[in-house]
Amino acid sequence: MSGGLIALLDDVAALARASAASIDDIGAAAGRASAKAAGVVVDDTAVTPQYVQDVDPQRELPIIWRIAKGSLFNKLVIILPIALLLSQFAPWALTPILMLGGTYLCFEGAEKIWGAISGHDSHIESVVETHEGQNESKGDGEDGGKSPEDKMVSGAIRTDLILSAEIMVISLNEVASEAFFNRLLILIVVAIAITALVYGAVAALIRMDDVGLKLAGKDSAGAQKFGRLLVAAMPKILQVISVVGTVAMLWVGGHIILVGLDELGWHPLYEFVHHAEEAAAHAVPFLSGAVAWVVNTFFSAVLGLIWGAVVVLVITAIKAMTGRKEGQMSTRHPGSTATGRHEAVPADHDPRH
């Protein structure tokens, strides 16, 4: 009797260890999958604050919360089932789909760089134009019953669908060899974790200037100075995030294209980058891993820029042939900036009122 009980307890302990190991494996795989989607995540974090630009500060966090819920719905209810079905029954389709997402990332990065060179921030202004255009053109149409905030949130969630699809497909590609149930759990973890990360970071970013304003109103001279510094720094911080997001998009998008071309049977580019990595690693053996990563990232970003520039040229040519004017951008509200809600913050004045 006692021998049977001990054997049973051993079996339970073994099952517990196996379950714990499986959970650890799922967490580790989710971490790897999330890391591969870094370019899209940074871009999402950089762009999302623009949705609450010129919005009543009391509505900022509720709007971000509504967009976050919509983003989670996109990932879990719309994208996840489609991605899992493809990976189970048509895994050959993942590489082309992934390359389409990579092409979109390269296009976005190249368009941002072209916007900076030409003096127009195409990505951000297109967001503003889209939402203002919806507010003006749909006032008496199909969305006539919606408030401007509802229309803006709906537009933001539709835009998020593209970014979320890229995140989920990139993540899925990293765990395609896992069992179906593990893939499901990993992607659920990735969806929840990335949504919380992106929109938590956005919520913190858009409230930083409010923290600064409160500090600027304190009696302490040090608190006032730090508060003014914090508010003045926020547009610059968002600009840095935007630049990092652009580079990350080109790197991730270019790497997806590089690997995808190799998997589809065209090897020269991948082999060239691989040989360059090996040569750099041999040249600096004590930092071989880091140097190889830098070389791969550099060539991936260059490829992403070239690939994206070609797409921008093609789209520009199509617009020119169809008679569409690229310069039709809506005007920003007075006092707003491309990277923040406030331009200047006097010590004794709240610029929102």
GIFENNOR-V236385 format. One record per residue. NEAR is the number of other C-alpha atoms within 12 Angstrom. Layout:
NEAR
NEAR
This chain:
7
8
9
10
11
12
13
14
14
14
14
14
14
14
14
14
14
14
14
14
14
20
18
17
21
28
24
21
31
37
24
23
33
39
25
33
42
36
43
47
45
38
40
47
41
38
45
49
43
41
49
38
36
29
26
16
24
15
21
30
27
21
34
40
26
28
39
38
26
29
40
36
25
33
40
30
22
22
31
34
24
25
37
36
22
24
31
23
14
16
22
18
23
34
30
25
28
39
33
28
38
48
37
35
51
43
40
45
45
40
40
35
31
24
24
21
12
13
14
22
31
31
34
34
34
32
32
33
27
29
34
26
22
30
27
19
17
20
19
13
13
12
20
16
14
18
17
25
29
24
31
35
35
30
31
38
33
25
27
37
29
28
40
44
40
44
50
55
45
44
44
49
40
30
36
33
16
24
18
21
17
25
34
32
28
39
45
34
32
42
43
30
28
37
41
24
23
40
37
24
29
35
33
23
37
41
27
31
35
29
25
35
32
26
27
29
24
19
14
14
14
15
20
25
24
25
31
34
26
30
36
30
25
34
31
23
24
35
28
21
30
37
27
28
34
43
36
38
51
46
43
49
47
46
42
46
42
39
31
31
24
22
22
19
14
15
17
16
25
27
20
19
30
25
18
25
29
24
19
23
22
17
15
15
15
12
16
19
19
18
22
26
23
21
26
35
30
24
33
37
36
30
37
43
38
26
36
37
30
23
25
30
18
16
19
21
16
15
15
14
12
11
11
13
14
22
20
14
21
21
19
21
17
13
19
23
26
39
36
38
39
36
23
26
33
21
27
19
17
25
23
22
11
